[in-house]
Amino acid sequence: MRRRTLQYLGLLFVAVVAIHLYFFSPSSESDSPHLSDWDNIDEILAPEPQRGLSADPHRRDAIVASFQYAWSAYERDAMGSDEYHPISHRGTNLSHSGGIGYTVVDAIDTMLLMGLHQEYSRASDWVRNSLSFDRDGRNKVFNTFETTIRVLGGLLSAHHLSSDDMYLRHAVDLADRMLPAFDTPSGIPFTSIDLAARAGIPDAANHISTAEATTLQLEFRDLAQLTKNSDYWYKAEKVMSVVNDALLPNHLAPISMDANGGSFLQSDIRLGSRGDSYYEYLLKQYLQTASSILNHQLILIPHMCSQDQTERVYLKMYEDAMQGIHDNLVQKTATKKLTYIAELQPRGGEWRTNWLLHHKQDHLVCFLAGSLMLGATTTGARVRGTVSVPPRMEELTKAGQRDWKTGVELLEGCMATHQTATGLSPEIVQFQPSPDQPERDWYIKGSKPGGPASYDARYMLRPETVESLFLAWRLTGDKRYRDYAWGIFESIEKHCRLPDGGYATVLDVDTVPVRHDDKQETFFLVGSAFSLLHVMHIPTSETLKYLFLVFADEAVLPLDGYVLNTEAHPLPIFRPSIQPLFTL
């Protein structure tokens, strides 16, 4: 017994020494920070570390009240419907045979986080008694990507937050119906699924957007971990292996793929629609199973402290992609030096290496600001788990410093696009000086203040900028990010809120009084957006969820315990029990 104890103590001593050497040995000179490379460093970083980010009860509760206002209108007029049209007070479904809970399931975890027990009870009862996935999808209404991020993701997060296995049973039923979408020669999924027939449905040319194909992994991996069913894991993982093999020399991904061959098609490179969440999920897949390098703490468990326990293939793909973005897409305006992310358009010929820069940015791109900041403090930390709030530059690698700086500046550029008549940001901006408003470094194509308005001028209640503000607040404790978020919330309340209940899309952010949209759209703005956002999707529940989290206590969904999917459904970080096949 004594001999066994001494052996154990010896092993423990070796493990502690190894941990110390791994995490605390001096870095190489090439990895040292270069603060002199930074401009306006005092404006970028808060001067003092922040501790204990407490709630702002007044603003937090105002956002909860707005959610209740939006939800009560939906519940009154359209309970159970996939879509809600707040002006005409009616609901519609994506299938003639009934809905699949797009709005109800998507909102349940928001109710749980906000402590809305009565609303949650009624919504939960609807899921328990009325939710069915036995719906005819032959007209391609059930998009594989959207159904995954909203419904499967919503069910999984509801299960994790409530511990109610009812949600898990529904998640298994839905996922089993969706698995045939992956039955293509390459493993790249079909764009749509017939849930009743359990059959994948390709588009006319069997193409799929890159974002659609690569924004399924967090959800299917989480379900695999819960059920120990490796099929969910390997179907989603296969997609990433195919994409990695097809990447261009600049490590960026065009927005269109061939589901049969698994290759990229000649198409734009952008971080907006059809491309955005591919880059988002590279980081989040790595963090989802990176249980040994949680964001602000070092877990001293010897068998978990090696980075070999994490999926380093996603770390490499993420780091390569961020290098490609900085080499090719990060731009600044000429006068005000606003940072934005441009797009690349293929010129033809050898299109994979021949690109034309286009100075256009979707609102969707604003997710990248917070993602870069999160990546800088996790993948870009010199010593894993010891990053301050806000981070000190000596705690970050050179690449981490670069990503942090770009994230902070991109967020400021995104906030500049809120300098409109409504205080709301347009759907798409062009980053050149505007002849109509020379004081701005950007303009809205086809529009001018007072009208007429183009599609680009609308505000669709999008969450991307607010998502980045949430991450920036949690990672810095800088009050300005809360002030930015509150300003956006006040503009939503002033211009999107309807007197009879609910919220609606604003057709022109530069014209007041505003006009609203109640039209049911049937097209997909795949990437991080869908037609539901043109109507009312609890404006969206994702937007209000991020606003709530900005003003909630930091103990609500700590960053070292959860990743949030692209629809803001929280999924816990875990150590995988399934052996990944896609490795370096």
TORFIGU-44376 format. One line per 2 residues: number of its first residue (from 1); for each residue z, x negated, y of C-alpha. Coordinates in steps of 0.5 Angstrom, whole numbers. Layout:
NUM) Z X Y  ...
//
This chain:
1) 0 0 0  2 -6 5
3) -5 -9 3  -9 -3 5
5) -5 -2 11  -7 -9 13
7) -14 -9 11  -14 -2 16
9) -11 -6 21  -16 -12 21
11) -22 -7 21  -19 -3 27
13) -18 -10 30  -25 -12 29
15) -28 -5 31  -24 -6 38
17) -27 -13 39  -34 -11 38
19) -33 -5 42  -30 -9 48
21) -36 -14 47  -41 -9 47
23) -39 -5 53  -36 -10 57
25) -40 -17 56  -43 -19 62
27) -50 -17 63  -56 -21 64
29) -58 -24 71  -64 -20 71
31) -60 -13 70  -56 -15 76
33) -56 -9 82  -60 -11 88
35) -57 -7 94  -61 -10 99
37) -67 -7 96  -64 0 98
39) -66 3 105  -61 8 108
41) -56 6 103  -50 9 107
43) -54 16 108  -55 16 100
45) -48 15 97  -42 18 99
47) -37 13 102  -31 14 97
49) -30 16 90  -29 24 89
51) -24 26 84  -23 33 81
53) -29 37 84  -25 44 85
55) -28 51 86  -30 54 93
57) -27 61 91  -30 65 97
59) -37 62 96  -37 63 88
61) -34 70 88  -40 72 93
63) -45 69 88  -41 73 82
65) -42 79 87  -49 78 88
67) -50 78 80  -46 84 79
69) -51 88 84  -57 85 81
71) -55 87 74  -52 94 76
73) -59 96 78  -62 93 72
75) -57 97 68  -58 103 72
77) -66 103 71  -68 99 65
79) -62 97 61  -65 94 55
81) -72 93 58  -75 86 58
83) -78 87 65  -75 90 71
85) -79 93 77  -74 93 83
87) -78 97 88  -80 102 83
89) -74 103 79  -77 102 72
91) -77 97 66  -82 95 62
93) -83 91 55  -87 86 53
95) -89 90 47  -92 97 46
97) -87 97 40  -81 95 44
99) -77 90 48  -74 83 45
101) -68 83 50  -71 78 55
103) -67 80 60  -60 82 57
105) -60 76 52  -62 71 58
107) -56 74 62  -50 74 57
109) -48 67 58  -48 68 65
111) -43 74 65  -39 70 60
113) -38 64 65  -37 69 71
115) -32 72 67  -35 79 68
117) -32 82 62  -34 90 63
119) -41 88 64  -41 83 58
121) -38 88 53  -44 93 55
123) -49 88 54  -46 85 48
125) -46 92 45  -53 93 46
127) -55 86 43  -51 89 37
129) -53 96 36  -60 95 39
131) -63 89 39  -69 88 34
133) -75 83 33  -79 87 29
135) -84 88 34  -92 87 34
137) -94 81 37  -102 82 36
139) -103 82 43  -100 75 44
141) -94 78 48  -89 74 45
143) -90 67 48  -87 62 43
145) -84 57 49  -81 63 53
147) -78 67 47  -75 60 45
149) -72 58 52  -70 65 54
151) -68 69 47  -67 64 42
153) -63 59 47  -59 65 50
155) -57 67 43  -55 60 42
157) -51 59 48  -48 66 47
159) -45 64 41  -42 58 43
161) -39 61 49  -36 67 45
163) -35 65 38  -39 71 36
165) -43 70 30  -47 76 31
167) -51 72 36  -52 67 31
169) -55 72 26  -60 74 31
171) -62 67 33  -63 66 25
173) -67 72 25  -71 70 31
175) -72 63 29  -74 65 22
177) -80 69 25  -82 64 30
179) -83 58 25  -90 60 23
181) -92 58 30  -91 51 28
183) -96 52 22  -102 48 25
185) -106 42 22  -102 38 27
187) -95 41 27  -96 43 35
189) -95 50 35  -99 56 37
191) -98 59 44  -96 66 41
193) -92 69 35  -93 76 32
195) -85 77 30  -86 83 26
197) -92 79 22  -89 72 22
199) -95 69 24  -97 64 29
201) -103 67 34  -107 61 38
203) -111 62 44  -118 63 44
205) -119 55 44  -113 54 40
207) -110 50 46  -103 50 48
209) -100 47 55  -95 40 54
211) -89 44 57  -90 50 52
213) -90 45 46  -85 40 48
215) -79 45 50  -77 48 44
217) -73 42 41  -66 43 44
219) -66 50 41  -68 49 34
221) -64 43 34  -58 46 36
223) -59 52 31  -61 47 25
225) -54 43 27  -50 50 26
227) -54 52 20  -55 46 17
229) -62 48 16  -67 42 17
231) -73 46 17  -71 48 24
233) -70 41 26  -76 37 23
235) -81 43 25  -79 41 33
237) -78 34 32  -85 33 29
239) -88 36 35  -85 30 39
241) -88 25 34  -95 27 35
243) -94 27 43  -91 20 43
245) -97 18 39  -102 21 44
247) -99 19 50  -104 15 55
249) -103 8 57  -99 10 63
251) -94 14 59  -95 20 62
253) -97 27 59  -103 31 61
255) -102 38 61  -106 41 56
257) -106 39 48  -110 41 42
259) -106 45 37  -110 43 31
261) -112 36 33  -105 34 36
263) -109 30 42  -109 31 49
265) -115 34 53  -118 32 59
267) -113 36 64  -109 34 70
269) -102 30 70  -97 34 74
271) -89 35 73  -91 42 76
273) -93 48 72  -95 47 64
275) -92 40 65  -85 40 68
277) -80 41 62  -84 36 57
279) -80 31 62  -74 35 63
281) -73 35 55  -74 28 54
283) -68 26 57  -64 32 55
285) -66 31 47  -63 24 48
287) -57 27 51  -56 32 46
289) -54 28 41  -52 22 45
291) -45 23 43  -42 16 44
293) -44 16 51  -42 22 54
295) -43 22 62  -36 20 65
297) -32 18 59  -32 13 53
299) -30 16 47  -27 10 43
301) -28 12 36  -31 6 32
303) -36 10 28  -39 13 34
305) -39 8 39  -46 4 37
307) -52 7 41  -55 7 34
309) -52 13 33  -56 16 38
311) -64 18 38  -66 12 42
313) -74 14 41  -72 19 46
315) -69 14 51  -75 10 50
317) -80 15 52  -76 18 58
319) -75 11 60  -83 9 60
321) -84 16 63  -80 15 69
323) -83 8 70  -90 12 69
325) -88 17 74  -86 11 79
327) -92 7 78  -97 13 79
329) -94 19 82  -88 18 87
331) -90 18 94  -88 19 101
333) -91 22 107  -93 18 113
335) -89 21 119  -82 23 116
337) -82 19 110  -81 25 105
339) -81 23 98  -85 28 93
341) -89 28 87  -96 28 87
343) -101 30 81  -107 26 78
345) -113 29 77  -118 26 72
347) -125 24 75  -129 24 68
349) -132 19 64  -126 15 61
351) -121 20 64  -115 17 61
353) -115 11 65  -119 14 71
355) -115 19 76  -115 22 83
357) -109 23 87  -108 30 89
359) -102 31 94  -100 37 92
361) -93 39 89  -90 45 85
363) -83 48 87  -82 47 79
365) -82 39 81  -76 40 84
367) -72 40 78  -74 32 77
369) -69 30 83  -63 32 79
371) -66 30 72  -67 23 75
373) -60 23 78  -57 25 71
375) -61 20 68  -59 14 72
377) -52 16 71  -53 16 63
379) -59 12 61  -59 8 67
381) -51 6 67  -50 -1 65
383) -43 0 62  -44 7 58
385) -39 12 60  -36 9 66
387) -40 11 72  -36 13 78
389) -37 20 82  -41 18 86
391) -44 12 82  -43 5 85
393) -49 1 85  -46 -4 81
395) -45 1 75  -53 2 75
397) -58 -2 72  -64 -4 77
399) -68 2 73  -62 6 74
401) -61 5 82  -69 6 82
403) -68 13 79  -62 15 83
405) -65 13 90  -72 17 88
407) -67 23 86  -63 23 92
409) -70 23 96  -74 28 92
411) -68 33 93  -68 32 101
413) -76 33 100  -75 39 97
415) -70 42 102  -75 40 107
417) -80 45 104  -74 50 106
419) -75 50 113  -79 56 113
421) -79 63 117  -74 65 111
423) -71 59 109  -74 60 103
425) -79 55 99  -86 56 98
427) -89 56 91  -94 50 92
429) -94 46 98  -99 40 100
431) -96 34 103  -100 32 109
433) -99 34 116  -100 41 118
435) -105 43 124  -101 49 125
437) -95 46 125  -95 39 126
439) -88 38 126  -88 39 118
441) -91 34 114  -93 39 109
443) -97 46 109  -98 52 105
445) -106 52 103  -109 58 105
447) -103 61 109  -101 60 116
449) -94 63 119  -95 71 121
451) -100 71 115  -105 72 112
453) -101 69 106  -104 66 100
455) -101 66 93  -98 59 94
457) -94 62 100  -89 66 95
459) -82 65 93  -81 67 86
461) -73 67 86  -74 60 82
463) -68 56 80  -71 49 80
465) -68 46 87  -61 50 86
467) -61 46 79  -62 39 82
469) -57 41 87  -52 43 82
471) -53 36 78  -52 33 85
473) -46 36 87  -43 34 80
475) -45 27 80  -43 26 88
477) -38 31 90  -42 30 97
479) -41 37 101  -48 37 103
481) -50 39 97  -46 45 97
483) -48 47 104  -55 46 102
485) -54 51 96  -50 56 100
487) -56 56 105  -61 58 100
489) -56 63 97  -56 66 104
491) -63 66 105  -64 70 98
493) -59 75 100  -62 76 107
495) -70 76 105  -70 78 97
497) -64 83 96  -67 90 96
499) -63 96 99  -63 100 93
501) -61 95 88  -64 88 85
503) -68 83 88  -75 82 89
505) -80 76 90  -82 75 97
507) -90 74 98  -90 70 104
509) -84 65 106  -87 64 113
511) -87 71 115  -81 76 117
513) -80 81 116  -82 80 109
515) -86 84 104  -84 84 97
517) -88 84 90  -86 90 85
519) -93 88 81  -92 87 74
521) -96 81 72  -99 79 65
523) -101 72 66  -96 66 64
525) -94 61 69  -92 56 63
527) -88 50 64  -81 53 67
529) -84 60 70  -86 66 67
531) -89 73 69  -82 76 69
533) -80 72 75  -85 76 79
535) -81 82 78  -74 82 77
537) -70 77 72  -63 78 75
539) -66 74 81  -66 70 76
541) -60 70 72  -61 62 72
543) -62 62 79  -55 65 80
545) -52 61 74  -53 55 78
547) -51 57 84  -45 59 81
549) -44 53 78  -45 49 84
551) -38 53 87  -34 53 81
553) -29 48 78  -32 42 75
555) -29 44 68  -34 50 68
557) -39 47 63  -37 39 64
559) -43 35 64  -40 30 59
561) -40 36 54  -46 40 55
563) -54 40 56  -57 46 59
565) -64 48 57  -70 49 61
567) -67 56 62  -60 54 64
569) -57 56 57  -51 51 56
571) -52 48 49  -46 43 47
573) -47 36 46  -46 34 38
575) -47 28 33  -52 31 28
577) -51 32 21  -58 32 20
579) -62 25 19  -67 25 24
581) -74 23 22  -77 21 28
583) -74 14 30  -77 7 33
//
